[in-house]
């Protein structure tokens, strides 16, 4: 029986990149685990995205029991605003079960796991989930300052080095050139992997633990932005930029491999080690404008204008700067420079303002489709009887949808939420999810742009990698209980928690959706250690009422950063 378990997450990692690097001898530590353990693809959730995939991994349940199925808290709102936090996850996590058995956990950098939960051990929240570059959120709270000092983050701040993707976006946004933006991103993620490595080694050495989990997420961010530079067939491929950025994704995997090697040297033979990713990855080549398709099918209607006129008061120096009249500014008194001048401003309406909801039956603000249901949506018009007519019509039309250039059918599968989710929170999820025949297609919810329903990306696009239809992540397991002569039989991300619980000698709650991966465990071990099940409640009972979460402003900053990664736009 394993005495400890160490779970390493590599966000967005794919064997499409790992296997060639392993064959070249450039990932020696991952190669060792693959050779001496077992490995294979890991099926992700629907949708195959960071949320709900990571929550499914740590709870062993599907989004219908999780309470979250997207980055946003309310999937039936017209304007995505509040992002999910740890308070929105309704199911117990693996460390809750371990705590009941007196075992200690250390949990580091799980995406969107903020605020940190009170556990028997240490939880370091997703580094800068709030987009704040000068603090770490942790439980117990004193760990925050301890890590800040140990990792010497103060010097990073003094040198104005960015410490989160959100802070990079907040500082530079869409105002900078593509190359400048990518330089900032690459610089940050070189630091991020190193600081995660240092923090992990420090915590695992200083504090007691039975279960340790850390997620390296730099791979995901870099692949979203740089993966086109390793694919000459990608429409966004740029030869000059490729010379500069070609190796950055590979180098990131190598840095993580080095961190894994350092971790392995600190664990003993009685520690079960597993490496997973939340989904796969692919280059984006074409976008499907789902809302334009809904408009063409008479299901979504727009208001007459996409702009609104507002009156703004702007400092005079700001107006002169925009007009290129910098020399004049120097001769003006401060009082005149700062004088606020009223101007008429034509401002683009928000997503919810552009749509005529009184005439709209279906809409999409992410990678899914919702019916504008009466009594559920803010201004729903579709009654319960018509709901299924709308659902069936969309399914029928999507199933025969063809790329207008290739004339090839592009939609592989279409699911109603009740077909893929079960549990008390199914109704919280979007009504329909669909997946493409090719992982190179992505979804755009833009109401404008493109000549048809499809548009090939260009060198101007900032998002060049997607995983909406790349639902095969990675799974690597290593330990004395693992049969390295066997290949895992279609493991699912929900199987991770029950498998770890079993190998640590704990019973499995009957309501968990995941299974113990018996196909990778030695027969002798299985015969001596029968799987035990319990009727234990899988839902959290003591979620703190009013516990600190994201503020409206913080949530909006994170939403804007997510849009820059290709979500909600």
C-alpha positions as CSV (number, residue, x, y, z in Angstrom):
1,X,0.0,0.0,0.0
2,X,1.3,3.4,-0.9
3,X,2.2,5.6,2.1
4,X,2.0,8.8,0.1
5,X,0.7,10.2,-3.3
6,X,2.1,13.0,-5.4
7,X,-0.1,14.4,-8.2
8,X,1.5,16.6,-10.8
9,X,-0.7,18.5,-13.2
10,X,0.6,20.0,-16.4
11,X,-2.2,22.1,-17.8
12,X,-2.9,21.5,-21.5
13,X,-0.1,18.9,-21.8
14,X,-0.4,16.6,-24.8
15,X,1.5,13.5,-26.0
16,X,1.7,15.2,-29.4
17,X,4.5,17.3,-27.9
18,X,5.7,15.0,-25.2
19,X,6.4,11.9,-27.2
20,X,8.7,13.5,-29.8
21,X,10.6,15.2,-27.0
22,X,10.9,11.9,-25.1
23,X,12.2,10.2,-28.2
24,X,14.9,12.8,-28.6
25,X,15.9,12.3,-25.0
26,X,14.9,15.8,-24.0
27,X,12.4,14.9,-21.2
28,X,14.5,12.3,-19.2
29,X,12.3,12.3,-16.1
30,X,9.0,12.0,-17.8
31,X,10.6,9.3,-20.0
32,X,11.6,7.3,-16.9
33,X,8.1,7.4,-15.5
34,X,6.6,6.3,-18.8
35,X,9.1,3.5,-19.1
36,X,9.0,2.2,-15.5
37,X,5.3,3.0,-15.0
38,X,2.3,3.1,-17.2
39,X,0.9,5.8,-19.5
40,X,-1.9,6.7,-22.0
41,X,-4.4,9.3,-23.0
42,X,-6.7,10.7,-20.3
43,X,-10.3,11.6,-21.3
44,X,-11.3,15.0,-20.1
45,X,-14.7,16.4,-19.2
46,X,-17.3,18.0,-21.4
47,X,-16.3,20.7,-22.1
48,X,-12.6,19.8,-22.2
49,X,-11.5,23.0,-20.4
50,X,-9.7,24.0,-17.3
51,X,-13.0,24.4,-15.6
52,X,-14.6,21.9,-15.1
53,X,-11.7,19.5,-15.7
54,X,-9.5,20.3,-12.7
55,X,-12.4,20.3,-10.3
56,X,-13.5,16.9,-11.7
57,X,-9.9,15.6,-11.2
58,X,-9.8,16.5,-7.5
59,X,-13.4,15.4,-6.7
60,X,-14.0,12.4,-8.8
61,X,-17.5,13.7,-9.9
62,X,-19.0,15.1,-13.1
63,X,-20.1,18.8,-13.5
64,X,-23.7,17.9,-12.5
65,X,-22.4,17.2,-9.0
66,X,-19.6,19.7,-9.0
67,X,-21.9,22.7,-9.4
68,X,-19.5,24.3,-12.1
69,X,-19.2,23.5,-15.8
70,X,-17.6,26.7,-17.0
71,X,-15.3,29.6,-16.0
72,X,-18.4,31.6,-15.2
73,X,-20.6,31.2,-12.1
74,X,-23.9,31.7,-13.9
75,X,-24.0,30.1,-17.4
76,X,-27.5,31.5,-18.0
77,X,-26.6,35.1,-17.8
78,X,-26.4,37.3,-20.9
79,X,-23.2,39.0,-19.9
80,X,-20.5,36.7,-18.5
81,X,-19.2,38.4,-15.4
82,X,-18.4,36.5,-12.2
83,X,-15.8,33.9,-12.6
84,X,-16.0,30.7,-10.5
85,X,-14.0,30.3,-7.3
86,X,-13.4,27.5,-4.8
87,X,-16.7,28.5,-3.0
88,X,-18.7,27.4,-6.1
89,X,-17.4,23.8,-6.0
90,X,-20.2,21.9,-4.3
91,X,-18.5,18.5,-4.0
92,X,-15.8,17.4,-1.5
93,X,-12.2,17.3,-2.8
94,X,-9.7,14.5,-2.2
95,X,-8.1,16.3,0.7
96,X,-11.4,16.4,2.5
97,X,-11.6,12.6,2.5
98,X,-7.9,12.4,3.5
99,X,-8.4,14.8,6.4
100,X,-11.2,12.5,7.7
101,X,-8.6,9.7,7.8
102,X,-6.1,11.9,9.6
103,X,-3.9,12.5,6.6
104,X,-2.3,15.8,5.6
105,X,-2.3,17.4,2.2
106,X,-0.3,20.2,0.5
107,X,-2.1,21.7,-2.5
108,X,-0.4,24.2,-4.8
109,X,-1.7,26.3,-7.7
110,X,-4.8,24.5,-8.8
111,X,-6.5,26.8,-11.4
112,X,-9.3,28.9,-9.9
113,X,-9.0,27.4,-6.5
114,X,-9.4,30.7,-4.7
115,X,-10.0,31.5,-1.9
116,X,-7.8,28.8,-0.3
117,X,-9.7,26.3,1.7
118,X,-9.1,25.4,5.3
119,X,-7.6,21.9,5.2
120,X,-5.5,19.6,7.3
121,X,-2.3,20.9,5.8
122,X,-1.5,23.7,3.4
123,X,-3.3,25.2,0.4
124,X,-1.6,27.8,-1.8
125,X,-4.2,29.3,-4.0
126,X,-3.9,29.5,-7.8
127,X,-0.9,31.9,-8.1
128,X,-2.5,35.3,-8.7
129,X,-6.0,34.1,-9.5
130,X,-7.0,37.6,-8.5
131,X,-4.6,39.2,-10.9
132,X,-2.7,40.8,-8.1
133,X,1.1,40.7,-8.5
134,X,2.3,41.3,-5.0
135,X,0.8,38.6,-2.8
136,X,0.2,34.9,-2.5
137,X,-3.0,33.7,-0.9
138,X,-2.6,30.6,1.2
139,X,-4.0,28.6,4.2
140,X,-2.7,29.0,6.9
141,X,-2.3,32.7,6.2
142,X,1.3,32.8,7.5
143,X,2.4,30.6,4.6
144,X,1.7,33.5,2.3
145,X,4.5,35.7,3.7
146,X,6.8,32.7,4.2
147,X,6.6,31.8,0.5
148,X,6.8,35.4,-0.6
149,X,10.1,35.7,1.2
150,X,11.5,32.2,0.3
151,X,10.7,32.8,-3.4
152,X,12.2,36.3,-3.2
153,X,9.1,37.7,-4.9
154,X,9.8,41.2,-3.6
155,X,12.8,41.5,-6.0
156,X,10.5,40.5,-8.9
157,X,8.1,43.3,-7.9
158,X,10.9,45.9,-7.6
159,X,12.2,44.9,-11.0
160,X,8.6,45.3,-12.3
161,X,8.5,41.7,-13.5
162,X,5.0,40.5,-14.1
163,X,3.8,37.8,-11.8
164,X,0.5,36.7,-13.4
165,X,-1.1,36.4,-16.8
166,X,-3.9,38.6,-15.5
167,X,-1.4,41.3,-14.5
168,X,0.3,41.2,-17.8
169,X,-3.0,41.6,-19.6
170,X,-4.1,44.4,-17.2
171,X,-0.9,46.3,-17.8
172,X,-0.5,45.8,-21.6
173,X,-3.9,44.5,-22.8
174,X,-4.4,44.9,-26.5
175,X,-2.4,48.1,-26.6
176,X,0.9,46.6,-27.4
177,X,2.4,44.9,-30.5
178,X,2.0,41.2,-30.8
179,X,5.8,40.6,-30.4
180,X,6.0,42.8,-27.3
181,X,3.0,41.0,-25.8
182,X,4.6,37.6,-26.5
183,X,7.9,38.7,-25.0
184,X,6.1,39.6,-21.8
185,X,4.3,36.3,-21.7
186,X,7.4,34.2,-22.4
187,X,9.3,36.1,-19.7
188,X,6.6,35.5,-17.1
189,X,6.3,31.8,-17.7
190,X,10.0,31.2,-17.6
191,X,9.8,32.7,-14.1
192,X,6.5,31.0,-13.2
193,X,7.8,27.4,-13.7
194,X,10.9,28.1,-11.7
195,X,9.0,29.7,-8.8
196,X,6.5,26.8,-8.7
197,X,9.4,24.4,-8.6
198,X,11.2,26.2,-5.8
199,X,7.9,26.6,-3.8
200,X,7.0,22.9,-4.3
201,X,10.4,21.7,-3.2
202,X,10.4,24.0,-0.2
203,X,7.0,22.9,1.1
204,X,7.5,19.2,0.5
205,X,10.8,19.3,2.4
206,X,9.7,21.5,5.4
207,X,6.1,20.3,6.1
208,X,4.5,16.9,6.6
209,X,2.3,15.6,3.9
210,X,0.6,12.4,2.8
211,X,-0.8,13.9,-0.4
212,X,0.8,16.6,-2.5
213,X,-0.6,18.2,-5.6
214,X,0.9,20.9,-7.8
215,X,-0.3,22.2,-11.2
216,X,2.1,23.7,-13.7
217,X,0.0,25.8,-16.0
218,X,2.5,27.6,-18.2
219,X,2.1,25.0,-20.9
220,X,-1.5,26.0,-21.5
221,X,-0.9,29.7,-21.7
222,X,2.1,29.4,-24.1
223,X,0.3,26.9,-26.4
224,X,-2.7,29.2,-26.7
225,X,-0.4,31.9,-28.0
226,X,2.7,30.2,-29.6
227,X,1.6,26.8,-30.9
228,X,1.2,28.2,-34.5
229,X,5.0,28.8,-34.6
230,X,5.7,25.1,-34.5
231,X,3.2,24.3,-37.3
232,X,4.1,25.6,-40.8
233,X,0.7,24.7,-42.1
234,X,-1.0,27.0,-39.6
235,X,-2.4,30.1,-41.3
236,X,-1.0,32.3,-38.5
237,X,2.5,30.9,-39.0
238,X,5.1,33.6,-39.3
239,X,8.6,32.6,-40.3
240,X,10.4,35.5,-38.6
241,X,8.4,35.1,-35.3
242,X,8.9,31.3,-35.5
243,X,12.7,31.8,-35.4
244,X,12.2,33.7,-32.1
245,X,9.5,31.6,-30.5
246,X,9.8,28.1,-32.0
247,X,11.4,26.5,-29.0
248,X,9.5,28.3,-26.2
249,X,6.8,25.6,-25.8
250,X,9.4,22.8,-25.9
251,X,11.6,24.7,-23.4
252,X,8.6,25.0,-21.1
253,X,8.1,21.3,-21.1
254,X,11.8,20.8,-20.4
255,X,11.7,23.1,-17.4
256,X,8.7,21.2,-16.0
257,X,10.5,17.9,-16.7
258,X,13.5,19.3,-14.6
259,X,11.1,20.2,-11.8
260,X,9.6,16.7,-11.9
261,X,13.1,15.2,-11.6
262,X,13.8,17.3,-8.5
263,X,10.5,16.2,-7.0
264,X,11.2,12.5,-7.8
265,X,14.6,12.8,-6.0
266,X,12.7,13.9,-2.8
267,X,10.0,11.2,-2.7
268,X,10.6,7.6,-1.6
269,X,9.6,4.3,-3.3
270,X,6.4,4.1,-1.3
271,X,5.0,7.2,-3.0
272,X,2.5,6.8,-5.8
273,X,3.3,9.4,-8.5
274,X,0.8,10.4,-11.2
275,X,1.0,13.1,-13.9
276,X,-2.1,14.3,-15.7
277,X,-3.3,17.1,-17.8
278,X,-6.8,18.6,-17.9
279,X,-7.1,18.3,-21.7
280,X,-5.1,18.1,-24.9
281,X,-4.2,20.8,-27.3
282,X,-4.3,21.7,-31.0
283,X,-3.5,24.5,-33.3
284,X,-6.4,26.7,-34.3
285,X,-6.9,27.0,-38.0
286,X,-10.6,28.0,-38.4
287,X,-13.2,29.8,-36.3
288,X,-16.9,29.0,-36.4
289,X,-19.1,32.0,-35.7
290,X,-21.8,30.2,-33.7
291,X,-24.0,33.3,-33.1
292,X,-23.9,34.3,-36.7
293,X,-25.1,30.8,-37.5
294,X,-27.9,31.2,-34.9
295,X,-28.9,34.5,-36.6
296,X,-29.0,32.9,-40.0
297,X,-31.3,30.2,-38.6
298,X,-33.7,32.7,-37.1
299,X,-32.9,32.0,-33.5
300,X,-31.0,35.2,-32.6
301,X,-31.9,38.7,-33.4
302,X,-29.8,41.9,-33.1
303,X,-30.8,45.5,-32.3
304,X,-30.5,48.0,-35.1
305,X,-27.2,49.5,-34.0
306,X,-24.1,48.1,-32.4
307,X,-23.0,51.5,-31.0
308,X,-24.4,53.8,-28.4
309,X,-23.6,57.5,-28.0
310,X,-22.3,58.7,-24.6
311,X,-21.0,62.0,-23.2
312,X,-17.6,61.7,-21.7
313,X,-15.4,64.3,-19.9
314,X,-11.8,63.7,-21.0
315,X,-8.6,65.6,-19.8
316,X,-7.4,68.0,-22.4
317,X,-3.9,66.5,-22.4
318,X,-5.4,63.1,-23.3
319,X,-7.1,64.6,-26.3
320,X,-4.0,66.4,-27.5
321,X,-1.9,63.3,-27.0
322,X,-4.2,61.2,-29.2
323,X,-4.1,64.0,-31.8
324,X,-0.2,63.8,-31.7
325,X,0.1,67.4,-30.4
326,X,2.6,66.6,-27.7
327,X,4.6,69.9,-28.2
328,X,1.6,72.0,-27.4
329,X,1.1,70.2,-24.1
330,X,4.4,71.4,-22.7
331,X,3.4,75.0,-23.1
332,X,0.1,74.7,-21.3
333,X,-0.4,75.5,-17.6
334,X,-1.2,72.4,-15.4
335,X,-4.7,73.7,-14.8
336,X,-5.4,73.9,-18.5
337,X,-3.8,70.5,-19.2
338,X,-6.0,68.8,-16.7
339,X,-9.2,70.6,-17.7
340,X,-11.9,68.0,-18.5
341,X,-13.5,68.6,-21.9
342,X,-16.9,67.1,-22.7
343,X,-16.9,65.0,-25.9
344,X,-19.5,62.9,-27.6
345,X,-18.2,59.3,-27.8
346,X,-19.5,56.5,-30.0
347,X,-19.1,53.4,-27.8
348,X,-19.6,49.8,-28.9
349,X,-22.5,48.1,-27.1
350,X,-21.8,45.1,-25.0
351,X,-22.8,41.6,-26.1
352,X,-26.1,41.8,-24.1
353,X,-27.0,45.3,-25.4
354,X,-26.5,44.4,-29.1
355,X,-29.0,41.4,-28.9
356,X,-32.7,41.9,-29.1
357,X,-33.7,39.5,-26.4
358,X,-37.4,39.8,-27.0
359,X,-36.9,38.1,-30.4
360,X,-34.0,35.7,-29.5
361,X,-34.6,32.0,-28.8
362,X,-30.9,30.8,-28.5
363,X,-27.5,32.4,-27.9
364,X,-23.9,31.5,-27.1
365,X,-21.4,33.4,-25.0
366,X,-18.9,30.6,-24.6
367,X,-18.3,27.3,-26.3
368,X,-21.9,26.1,-25.7
369,X,-25.4,27.1,-26.7
370,X,-28.3,28.2,-24.4
371,X,-32.0,28.4,-25.0
372,X,-33.4,31.8,-24.0
373,X,-35.8,30.1,-21.6
374,X,-38.6,32.0,-19.9
375,X,-38.2,32.1,-16.1
376,X,-34.5,31.2,-16.2
377,X,-32.8,33.7,-18.5
378,X,-33.1,37.4,-17.5
379,X,-35.5,38.1,-20.4
380,X,-36.3,34.6,-21.6
381,X,-39.1,34.1,-24.2
382,X,-39.1,30.4,-24.9
383,X,-41.6,28.5,-22.8
384,X,-41.1,24.9,-21.5
385,X,-43.1,23.4,-24.3
386,X,-41.1,25.1,-27.1
387,X,-37.8,24.4,-25.4
388,X,-37.5,21.0,-26.9
389,X,-38.5,22.2,-30.4
390,X,-35.6,24.7,-30.2
391,X,-33.1,22.1,-28.9
392,X,-34.1,19.5,-31.5
393,X,-33.9,22.1,-34.3
394,X,-30.4,23.2,-33.3
395,X,-29.2,19.6,-33.0
396,X,-30.6,18.7,-36.5
397,X,-29.1,21.8,-38.2
398,X,-25.7,21.5,-36.5
399,X,-25.4,17.8,-37.4
400,X,-25.5,18.7,-41.2
401,X,-23.4,21.9,-40.9
402,X,-20.7,22.0,-43.5
403,X,-17.6,24.2,-43.8
404,X,-18.5,26.6,-46.6
405,X,-15.1,26.2,-48.2
406,X,-14.4,22.5,-47.9
407,X,-18.1,21.3,-48.0
408,X,-17.1,18.8,-45.2
409,X,-19.4,18.2,-42.3
410,X,-17.6,19.6,-39.2
411,X,-19.7,18.7,-36.1
412,X,-18.9,15.3,-34.6
413,X,-21.1,15.1,-31.5
414,X,-23.9,17.2,-30.0
415,X,-25.0,16.7,-26.4
416,X,-27.9,17.8,-24.3
417,X,-26.7,18.5,-20.8
418,X,-28.7,15.6,-19.4
419,X,-26.8,13.2,-21.7
420,X,-23.4,14.0,-20.2
421,X,-24.2,15.2,-16.7
422,X,-26.0,13.8,-13.7
423,X,-26.6,15.2,-10.3
424,X,-28.4,18.0,-8.5
425,X,-26.7,20.8,-10.5
426,X,-27.4,19.7,-14.0
427,X,-29.8,22.6,-14.6
428,X,-26.9,25.0,-13.9
429,X,-25.1,23.9,-17.1
430,X,-25.6,25.1,-20.6
431,X,-28.2,23.4,-22.7
432,X,-26.1,22.1,-25.6
433,X,-22.5,21.3,-26.2
434,X,-21.0,20.3,-29.5
435,X,-17.6,19.1,-30.7
436,X,-15.9,19.3,-34.1
437,X,-14.6,16.5,-36.3
438,X,-11.3,18.3,-36.3
439,X,-9.6,19.8,-33.2
440,X,-8.3,22.6,-35.5
441,X,-11.7,24.3,-35.4
442,X,-12.6,26.8,-32.6
443,X,-15.7,28.6,-31.6
444,X,-16.1,32.4,-31.8
445,X,-19.1,34.0,-30.1
446,X,-18.5,37.3,-31.9
447,X,-21.7,38.7,-33.5
448,X,-19.7,40.3,-36.3
449,X,-16.7,39.7,-38.4
450,X,-16.1,37.0,-41.1
451,X,-17.8,36.7,-44.4
452,X,-19.7,33.5,-43.5
453,X,-20.0,31.2,-40.6
454,X,-16.3,30.2,-40.9
455,X,-13.1,32.2,-41.0
456,X,-9.5,31.1,-41.3
457,X,-7.3,32.7,-38.7
458,X,-4.5,35.0,-39.8
459,X,-1.2,36.3,-38.6
460,X,-3.0,39.0,-36.8
461,X,-4.9,36.6,-34.5
462,X,-3.6,36.5,-31.0
463,X,-5.2,33.2,-30.1
464,X,-3.7,30.3,-32.2
465,X,-4.2,27.3,-30.0
466,X,-7.4,25.6,-28.8
467,X,-8.7,22.5,-27.0
468,X,-12.5,22.7,-27.4
469,X,-12.4,19.4,-29.3
470,X,-9.0,18.1,-28.0
471,X,-10.3,16.1,-25.1
472,X,-7.4,13.7,-24.7
473,X,-5.0,14.8,-22.0
474,X,-2.1,12.8,-20.6
475,X,-1.9,10.2,-17.9
476,X,1.3,8.8,-16.4
477,X,1.4,6.6,-13.3
478,X,4.4,5.3,-11.4
479,X,4.8,3.3,-8.1
480,X,5.4,-0.1,-6.6
481,X,1.7,-0.9,-7.0
482,X,1.6,-0.1,-10.7
483,X,1.9,-2.9,-13.3
484,X,4.2,-1.3,-15.9
485,X,3.4,-4.0,-18.4
486,X,-0.2,-2.9,-18.7
487,X,-1.7,0.1,-20.6
488,X,-4.5,2.0,-18.9
489,X,-7.9,1.3,-20.4
490,X,-9.5,4.6,-21.4
491,X,-8.9,6.4,-18.0
492,X,-11.1,9.4,-17.3
493,X,-10.0,12.5,-15.4
494,X,-12.7,11.6,-12.8
495,X,-10.8,8.4,-12.1
496,X,-7.9,10.2,-10.5
497,X,-9.3,10.8,-7.0
498,X,-10.8,7.3,-6.4
499,X,-7.6,5.7,-7.6
500,X,-5.5,7.7,-5.2
501,X,-7.9,7.1,-2.3
502,X,-7.7,3.4,-3.0
503,X,-3.9,3.2,-3.1
504,X,-3.8,5.2,0.1
505,X,-6.1,2.6,1.8
506,X,-9.3,4.7,1.9
507,X,-12.8,3.7,0.9
508,X,-14.4,5.1,-2.2
509,X,-17.7,7.0,-1.8
510,X,-20.4,5.2,-3.8
511,X,-21.7,8.5,-5.4
512,X,-18.3,9.2,-7.0
513,X,-18.5,9.0,-10.8
514,X,-14.9,8.0,-11.3
515,X,-13.6,4.4,-10.9
516,X,-10.5,2.9,-9.4
517,X,-8.1,2.2,-12.3
518,X,-7.7,-1.5,-11.5
519,X,-6.3,-2.2,-15.0
520,X,-3.0,-0.5,-14.1
521,X,-2.6,-2.0,-10.6
522,X,-0.7,-5.2,-9.9
523,X,-2.9,-8.3,-9.6
524,X,-1.3,-9.3,-6.4
525,X,-2.0,-6.0,-4.8
526,X,-5.6,-6.1,-5.9
527,X,-6.1,-9.5,-4.5
528,X,-4.8,-8.5,-1.1
529,X,-6.6,-5.1,-1.0
530,X,-10.2,-5.3,-1.9
531,X,-11.8,-2.0,-2.9
532,X,-14.0,-0.7,-0.2
533,X,-17.0,1.6,-0.8
534,X,-18.8,3.9,1.6
535,X,-22.2,5.7,1.5
536,X,-20.6,8.9,2.6
537,X,-22.1,12.2,1.5
538,X,-19.9,13.6,-1.3
539,X,-21.1,17.2,-1.0
540,X,-19.4,19.9,1.0
541,X,-21.4,20.9,4.1
542,X,-19.4,23.7,5.6
543,X,-18.7,26.1,2.8
544,X,-18.3,29.4,4.6
545,X,-21.1,31.8,4.0
546,X,-19.7,35.0,2.6
547,X,-16.2,33.7,2.4
548,X,-13.9,36.0,0.5
549,X,-14.0,35.5,-3.2
550,X,-13.3,37.7,-6.2
551,X,-14.6,41.3,-6.2
552,X,-16.5,42.6,-9.2
553,X,-13.4,44.4,-10.5
554,X,-11.1,41.4,-10.0
555,X,-13.6,39.1,-11.7
556,X,-13.8,41.5,-14.7
557,X,-10.0,41.6,-15.0
558,X,-9.9,37.8,-15.1
559,X,-12.7,37.7,-17.6
560,X,-10.8,40.1,-19.9
561,X,-7.7,38.0,-19.6
562,X,-9.8,34.9,-20.5
563,X,-11.1,36.6,-23.5
564,X,-7.5,37.3,-24.6
565,X,-7.0,33.5,-24.5
566,X,-9.9,32.9,-26.8
567,X,-12.8,32.4,-24.4
568,X,-16.1,34.4,-24.5
569,X,-15.3,36.0,-27.8
